[in-house]
Amino acid sequence: MFELIAPTTLLLASIIIFFGALTQSLIGFGLAVVASPLLYIVDPDLVPAPVIIMGFTISLLTLFRERGALEFNGLQYALLGRIPGGFLGAALLIFAPQPILGLAIAGIVAAAVILSLMKFNLVVNRKNLFAAGVISGVFGNIAAIGGPPLAILLSGKDANQFRAALSAFFIFSSTIALAILAVTGLLELKQLWLSLLLLPSVILGYLVAGRLVGRVDKNKTRSMTLVLCSISALVLTIKSLIEL
């Protein structure tokens, strides 16, 4: 195990994933937004594949809990958009140097924070779902952050429907993202082993969130998450600029 990752790095990564899983279980998205910039600072090998796998796992667990509220109408168009967007994101991963990828991840997180603070009243139709899917694909295959574009589009749904719809989207879109990474040679066996080591943190975050659902103020949780994401994006930006 220690040949794959140092014990201190694994501990830090596990804590980050735990809080990311806790956040996503409570508000519907956030694991990657919280985890990706911090994990990239800890160890670049942890982004994007392990985060995508962690996102798949927490989405599967969340969808099982919220399955009664699932409405899949139109999400197939967003999933279609993930394919070209995912290949574009994979191309950037192949050709961009590490500091540039760090800046890209920080920029994606910053964009996610800004978009989350803005109020949009977008029509949920085929065109907008496909466009959200393309953007999600680019963001998802660079930084495993594919949730915000669709979260903004579906923000009018009630909390249970919102979590269920996003979880269903994440399950299928994560599968698409991993397939694209595999086809383009960006998915390594090491990343799969790292994902297994981090899996207990996802399950623990989900279980803790199950006890907190209905007891915590989701708006305060969301605000704290956005503050944390802003700080981590700033730190990653500074680190990447120094390495350039």
ZAVORO-81754 format. One line per 2 residues: number of its first residue (from 0); their letters; for each residue x, y, z of N, C-alpha, C. Coordinates in steps of 0.2 Angstrom, whole numbers, plus 5000, padded with zeros to 4 digits. Layout:
NUM> a> X Y Z X Y Z X Y Z ~ ...
REM end
This chain:
0> mf> 5004 4994 5000 5000 5000 5000 5004 5006 5000 ~ 5010 5006 5004 5014 5012 5005 5018 5013 4998
2> el> 5018 5008 4994 5021 5009 4987 5017 5014 4983 ~ 5010 5013 4984 5006 5017 4980 5005 5024 4983
4> ia> 5005 5025 4989 5004 5032 4992 5007 5032 4999 ~ 5010 5037 5001 5012 5038 5008 5007 5038 5013
6> pt> 5008 5035 5019 5003 5035 5024 5000 5042 5026 ~ 5004 5047 5027 5001 5054 5028 4997 5057 5022
8> tl> 4999 5055 5016 4995 5057 5010 4988 5054 5010 ~ 4988 5047 5012 4982 5043 5012 4978 5046 5017
10> ll> 4980 5048 5023 4976 5051 5029 4973 5057 5026 ~ 4977 5062 5024 4974 5068 5021 4969 5067 5016
12> as> 4971 5063 5011 4966 5061 5006 4959 5058 5008 ~ 4960 5054 5013 4954 5051 5016 4949 5056 5020
14> ii> 4953 5061 5023 4949 5066 5027 4945 5071 5022 ~ 4949 5072 5016 4946 5077 5011 4940 5073 5008
16> if> 4941 5067 5006 4935 5063 5003 4929 5062 5008 ~ 4931 5061 5014 4925 5061 5019 4921 5067 5019
18> fg> 4924 5073 5019 4920 5079 5020 4917 5080 5013 ~ 4920 5078 5007 4917 5079 5001 4911 5075 5000
20> al> 4911 5068 5003 4906 5064 5002 4900 5066 5007 ~ 4902 5069 5013 4897 5071 5017 4893 5077 5014
22> tq> 4897 5082 5011 4894 5087 5008 4889 5085 5002 ~ 4891 5081 4998 4887 5079 4992 4881 5075 4995
24> sl> 4881 5071 5000 4876 5067 5003 4870 5072 5006 ~ 4873 5078 5008 4868 5083 5011 4865 5087 5006
26> ig> 4869 5090 5001 4866 5095 4997 4865 5093 4990 ~ 4867 5087 4988 4866 5084 4981 4872 5084 4977
28> fg> 4877 5088 4978 4883 5088 4974 4889 5092 4978 ~ 4895 5091 4976 4900 5094 4980 4906 5090 4982
30> la> 4906 5083 4981 4912 5079 4982 4918 5082 4978 ~ 4917 5082 4972 4923 5084 4967 4925 5091 4968
32> vv> 4920 5096 4969 4921 5103 4970 4925 5104 4976 ~ 4924 5100 4982 4927 5101 4988 4934 5097 4987
34> as> 4934 5091 4984 4940 5087 4985 4945 5088 4979 ~ 4943 5089 4973 4948 5089 4968 4954 5094 4969
36> pl> 4952 5101 4970 4958 5105 4971 4963 5103 4977 ~ 4960 5101 4982 4964 5099 4988 4968 5093 4987
38> ly> 4965 5088 4984 4968 5082 4982 4974 5083 4977 ~ 4972 5087 4972 4978 5089 4967 4984 5092 4971
40> iv> 4983 5096 4976 4988 5098 4980 4992 5093 4983 ~ 4988 5088 4986 4991 5083 4990 4995 5078 4986
42> dp> 4991 5076 4980 4994 5071 4975 4991 5071 4969 ~ 4994 5074 4963 4990 5075 4957 4987 5068 4954
44> dl> 4990 5062 4956 4988 5056 4954 4981 5054 4956 ~ 4978 5058 4961 4972 5057 4964 4966 5060 4960
46> vp> 4968 5064 4955 4963 5068 4951 4965 5066 4943 ~ 4960 5065 4939 4953 5065 4941 4950 5058 4942
48> ap> 4953 5052 4940 4950 5046 4940 4948 5043 4947 ~ 4952 5044 4952 4949 5042 4959 4943 5046 4961
50> vi> 4944 5052 4960 4938 5057 4962 4932 5055 4958 ~ 4932 5053 4952 4927 5051 4948 4924 5044 4951
52> im> 4928 5040 4953 4926 5034 4956 4922 5035 4962 ~ 4925 5039 4966 4922 5041 4973 4915 5044 4971
54> gf> 4915 5049 4966 4908 5052 4965 4903 5047 4962 ~ 4905 5042 4959 4901 5036 4957 4898 5033 4963
56> ti> 4902 5031 4967 4900 5027 4973 4895 5031 4977 ~ 4897 5038 4979 4892 5041 4983 4886 5043 4980
58> sl> 4886 5043 4973 4880 5044 4969 4875 5038 4969 ~ 4878 5032 4969 4875 5026 4969 4871 5025 4976
60> lt> 4875 5027 4981 4872 5027 4988 4866 5032 4989 ~ 4867 5038 4986 4862 5043 4987 4856 5041 4983
62> lf> 4857 5039 4977 4851 5037 4973 4847 5032 4976 ~ 4851 5027 4979 4847 5021 4983 4842 5024 4988
64> re> 4845 5029 4992 4841 5033 4997 4835 5037 4994 ~ 4837 5040 4988 4832 5045 4986 4828 5042 4980
66> rg> 4828 5035 4979 4826 5032 4973 4818 5034 4971 ~ 4814 5035 4977 4807 5036 4976 4806 5043 4972
68> al> 4811 5048 4973 4810 5054 4970 4813 5055 4963 ~ 4816 5050 4960 4819 5050 4954 4814 5052 4948
70> ef> 4816 5057 4944 4813 5058 4937 4819 5059 4932 ~ 4819 5054 4928 4825 5054 4923 4823 5058 4917
72> ng> 4817 5061 4916 4815 5065 4910 4821 5070 4907 ~ 4823 5068 4901 4828 5073 4898 4835 5072 4900
74> lq> 4837 5068 4905 4844 5068 4907 4848 5064 4902 ~ 4845 5060 4898 4849 5057 4892 4852 5062 4888
76> ya> 4849 5068 4887 4852 5073 4882 4858 5076 4886 ~ 4858 5076 4892 4864 5079 4896 4870 5073 4895
78> ll> 4868 5067 4896 4873 5062 4895 4876 5061 4888 ~ 4872 5063 4883 4875 5063 4876 4880 5068 4876
80> gr> 4878 5074 4879 4883 5080 4879 4890 5078 4883 ~ 4889 5073 4887 4896 5071 4891 4901 5068 4887
82> ip> 4899 5065 4881 4903 5061 4877 4908 5066 4873 ~ 4906 5071 4869 4911 5076 4866 4914 5080 4871
84> gg> 4911 5082 4876 4914 5086 4882 4920 5082 4885 ~ 4918 5076 4886 4923 5071 4890 4929 5070 4885
86> fl> 4929 5069 4879 4934 5069 4875 4939 5075 4874 ~ 4935 5081 4874 4939 5087 4874 4943 5088 4881
88> ga> 4940 5086 4886 4943 5086 4893 4949 5082 4893 ~ 4948 5076 4890 4954 5071 4890 4960 5073 4886
90> al> 4958 5077 4880 4963 5079 4876 4967 5085 4880 ~ 4964 5089 4884 4968 5094 4888 4972 5090 4893
92> li> 4970 5085 4896 4974 5081 4901 4980 5078 4898 ~ 4980 5076 4891 4985 5073 4888 4991 5078 4886
94> fa> 4988 5084 4884 4993 5089 4881 4995 5094 4886 ~ 4991 5096 4891 4993 5101 4895 4998 5099 4901
96> pq> 5003 5103 4902 5008 5102 4908 5004 5102 4915 ~ 5007 5099 4920 5004 5099 4926 5002 5106 4929
98> pi> 5007 5111 4929 5005 5117 4932 4999 5120 4928 ~ 4998 5119 4922 4992 5122 4918 4986 5118 4920
100> lg> 4987 5111 4921 4981 5107 4924 4979 5110 4931 ~ 4984 5112 4935 4982 5114 4941 4978 5121 4941
102> la> 4980 5125 4936 4977 5131 4935 4970 5130 4932 ~ 4969 5125 4928 4963 5123 4925 4958 5121 4930
104> ia> 4960 5117 4935 4956 5114 4940 4954 5120 4945 ~ 4959 5124 4947 4957 5130 4951 4952 5134 4947
106> gi> 4953 5135 4941 4948 5139 4937 4941 5136 4937 ~ 4941 5130 4936 4934 5126 4936 4931 5127 4943
108> va> 4935 5126 4948 4932 5127 4955 4929 5134 4956 ~ 4933 5139 4954 4931 5146 4954 4925 5147 4950
110> aa> 4925 5144 4944 4919 5145 4940 4912 5142 4943 ~ 4914 5136 4946 4908 5133 4950 4905 5137 4956
112> vi> 4910 5140 4959 4908 5144 4965 4904 5150 4963 ~ 4907 5153 4958 4903 5159 4955 4896 5158 4952
114> ls> 4896 5152 4948 4889 5150 4945 4884 5148 4951 ~ 4887 5145 4956 4883 5143 4962 4880 5149 4965
116> lm> 4883 5155 4965 4881 5161 4969 4876 5165 4964 ~ 4876 5164 4958 4872 5167 4953 4865 5164 4953
118> kf> 4860 5168 4951 4853 5165 4951 4851 5164 4943 ~ 4850 5158 4941 4848 5157 4934 4841 5154 4934
120> nl> 4837 5157 4929 4831 5154 4927 4831 5151 4920 ~ 4835 5145 4919 4835 5142 4913 4830 5137 4912
122> vv> 4828 5137 4905 4823 5132 4904 4826 5125 4903 ~ 4823 5120 4906 4826 5113 4906 4823 5110 4899
124> nr> 4827 5111 4894 4825 5108 4888 4831 5104 4885 ~ 4830 5101 4879 4835 5096 4876 4841 5100 4875
126> kn> 4840 5106 4872 4846 5110 4870 4850 5112 4876 ~ 4847 5114 4881 4851 5116 4887 4854 5110 4891
128> lf> 4850 5105 4891 4853 5099 4894 4859 5096 4891 ~ 4859 5096 4884 4865 5094 4880 4871 5099 4881
130> aa> 4869 5105 4881 4875 5110 4883 4878 5109 4889 ~ 4873 5108 4894 4876 5107 4901 4880 5101 4902
132> gv> 4878 5096 4898 4882 5089 4897 4888 5090 4894 ~ 4889 5094 4889 4895 5096 4886 4900 5099 4891
134> is> 4898 5104 4894 4902 5108 4899 4904 5103 4905 ~ 4899 5099 4907 4900 5094 4912 4906 5089 4910
136> gv> 4905 5087 4904 4910 5083 4901 4917 5085 4902 ~ 4918 5092 4899 4925 5095 4899 4927 5096 4907
138> fg> 4923 5098 4911 4925 5099 4918 4926 5092 4921 ~ 4922 5088 4920 4922 5081 4923 4929 5077 4921
140> ni> 4931 5078 4915 4937 5074 4913 4943 5077 4915 ~ 4943 5084 4916 4949 5087 4919 4950 5087 4926
142> aa> 4944 5088 4930 4945 5089 4937 4939 5085 4941 ~ 4936 5081 4937 4930 5076 4940 4925 5081 4943
144> ig> 4924 5087 4941 4919 5092 4943 4914 5093 4938 ~ 4909 5088 4937 4904 5088 4932 4898 5090 4934
146> gp> 4897 5092 4941 4890 5093 4943 4887 5100 4943 ~ 4891 5105 4944 4888 5112 4944 4884 5114 4937
148> pl> 4886 5112 4931 4882 5114 4926 4875 5111 4926 ~ 4874 5105 4928 4868 5102 4928 4864 5104 4934
150> ai> 4868 5105 4940 4865 5107 4946 4861 5114 4945 ~ 4865 5119 4941 4862 5125 4940 4855 5124 4936
152> ll> 4855 5120 4931 4850 5119 4927 4844 5116 4930 ~ 4845 5112 4935 4840 5108 4939 4838 5111 4946
154> sg> 4841 5117 4947 4840 5120 4953 4833 5121 4955 ~ 4828 5121 4951 4821 5122 4952 4818 5117 4955
156> kd> 4821 5111 4955 4817 5105 4958 4818 5105 4966 ~ 4813 5101 4969 4814 5101 4976 4820 5097 4978
158> an> 4822 5097 4985 4828 5094 4987 4829 5087 4985 ~ 4824 5083 4986 4824 5076 4985 4825 5074 4978
160> qf> 4821 5077 4974 4821 5076 4966 4828 5079 4964 ~ 4830 5084 4966 4837 5087 4964 4842 5082 4966
162> ra> 4843 5079 4972 4848 5075 4974 4847 5068 4970 ~ 4841 5066 4968 4840 5060 4965 4842 5061 4957
164> al> 4840 5066 4954 4842 5067 4947 4849 5068 4946 ~ 4853 5072 4951 4860 5073 4950 4863 5066 4951
166> sa> 4861 5062 4956 4864 5056 4957 4864 5051 4951 ~ 4858 5051 4948 4857 5047 4942 4862 5049 4937
168> ff> 4862 5056 4936 4867 5058 4931 4874 5057 4932 ~ 4876 5057 4938 4883 5056 4940 4885 5049 4939
170> if> 4880 5044 4941 4881 5037 4940 4883 5035 4932 ~ 4879 5038 4928 4880 5036 4921 4886 5041 4918
172> ss> 4886 5047 4920 4891 5051 4917 4898 5049 4920 ~ 4899 5047 4926 4905 5044 4929 4907 5038 4925
174> ti> 4903 5034 4923 4904 5028 4919 4907 5030 4912 ~ 4904 5035 4909 4906 5038 4902 4913 5041 4903
176> al> 4914 5045 4909 4921 5048 4910 4926 5043 4910 ~ 4925 5038 4914 4930 5033 4915 4932 5029 4909
178> ai> 4926 5028 4905 4927 5024 4898 4932 5028 4894 ~ 4930 5035 4894 4934 5039 4889 4942 5040 4892
180> la> 4943 5040 4899 4949 5040 4901 4953 5033 4900 ~ 4949 5028 4900 4952 5021 4898 4954 5021 4891
182> vt> 4950 5023 4886 4951 5023 4879 4957 5028 4877 ~ 4958 5033 4881 4963 5038 4879 4970 5036 4883
184> gl> 4970 5031 4887 4976 5029 4890 4977 5033 4897 ~ 4972 5036 4899 4973 5040 4905 4971 5037 4912
186> le> 4968 5031 4911 4966 5027 4917 4971 5022 4919 ~ 4974 5022 4924 4980 5017 4926 4977 5013 4932
188> lk> 4981 5007 4932 4979 5002 4938 4980 5005 4945 ~ 4985 5010 4945 4987 5013 4952 4981 5017 4954
190> ql> 4978 5020 4949 4972 5025 4951 4966 5021 4954 ~ 4965 5015 4951 4960 5010 4954 4961 5008 4961
192> wl> 4968 5006 4962 4970 5004 4969 4969 5010 4974 ~ 4971 5016 4972 4970 5022 4976 4963 5023 4978
194> sl> 4958 5022 4973 4951 5022 4974 4949 5017 4979 ~ 4951 5011 4979 4949 5006 4984 4951 5008 4991
196> ll> 4957 5011 4991 4959 5014 4998 4955 5019 5001 ~ 4952 5023 4996 4948 5029 4998 4941 5028 4999
198> lp> 4939 5022 4997 4932 5020 4997 4929 5020 5004 ~ 4932 5018 5009 4929 5018 5016 4927 5025 5018
200> sv> 4931 5030 5016 4930 5037 5018 4923 5039 5015 ~ 4922 5037 5009 4915 5039 5005 4909 5036 5009
202> il> 4910 5029 5011 4905 5026 5014 4903 5029 5021 ~ 4909 5031 5025 4908 5034 5031 4905 5041 5030
204> gy> 4907 5045 5025 4904 5051 5024 4896 5051 5023 ~ 4894 5046 5019 4887 5044 5017 4883 5043 5024
206> lv> 4886 5038 5028 4883 5036 5034 4882 5042 5039 ~ 4887 5046 5040 4886 5052 5044 4881 5057 5041
208> ag> 4881 5058 5035 4876 5062 5032 4869 5060 5033 ~ 4868 5053 5033 4862 5050 5034 4859 5052 5041
210> rl> 4863 5053 5046 4861 5055 5052 4860 5062 5053 ~ 4863 5066 5048 4862 5073 5049 4857 5076 5044
212> vg> 4854 5072 5039 4849 5075 5034 4843 5077 5038 ~ 4841 5083 5037 4835 5086 5041 4837 5089 5047
214> rv> 4843 5089 5050 4845 5092 5056 4850 5098 5055 ~ 4853 5098 5049 4858 5104 5047 4854 5108 5043
216> dk> 4857 5115 5043 4854 5120 5038 4858 5119 5032 ~ 4855 5117 5027 4858 5116 5020 4861 5122 5017
218> nk> 4858 5128 5018 4860 5134 5016 4867 5136 5019 ~ 4868 5135 5025 4874 5136 5029 4879 5131 5027
220> tr> 4877 5125 5026 4882 5120 5023 4885 5122 5016 ~ 4880 5124 5012 4882 5126 5005 4887 5132 5006
222> sm> 4885 5137 5010 4889 5143 5010 4896 5141 5013 ~ 4897 5137 5018 4903 5135 5020 4907 5131 5015
224> tl> 4904 5127 5011 4907 5123 5006 4910 5128 5001 ~ 4906 5133 4999 4908 5138 4994 4915 5141 4996
226> vl> 4915 5143 5003 4920 5147 5006 4927 5142 5005 ~ 4926 5136 5007 4931 5131 5007 4934 5130 5000
228> cs> 4929 5129 4995 4931 5129 4988 4935 5135 4986 ~ 4933 5141 4988 4936 5147 4986 4944 5147 4988
230> is> 4944 5145 4995 4951 5145 4998 4956 5140 4994 ~ 4953 5134 4993 4957 5129 4990 4959 5130 4983
232> al> 4954 5133 4979 4956 5136 4972 4961 5141 4972 ~ 4961 5145 4977 4966 5151 4978 4973 5148 4979
234> vl> 4973 5143 4984 4979 5140 4986 4982 5136 4980 ~ 4978 5132 4976 4980 5128 4970 4983 5133 4965
236> ti> 4980 5139 4964 4982 5144 4959 4989 5146 4961 ~ 4990 5148 4967 4996 5150 4969 5002 5145 4968
238> ks> 5000 5139 4970 5005 5133 4969 5007 5132 4962 ~ 5002 5132 4958 5003 5131 4950 5007 5137 4947
240> li> 5005 5143 4949 5009 5148 4946 5016 5148 4948 ~ 5018 5146 4955 5025 5145 4957 5028 5140 4953
242> el> 5025 5135 4951 5028 5129 4947 5029 5131 4940 ~ 5026 5136 4937 5026 5137 4930 5033 5140 4928
REM end
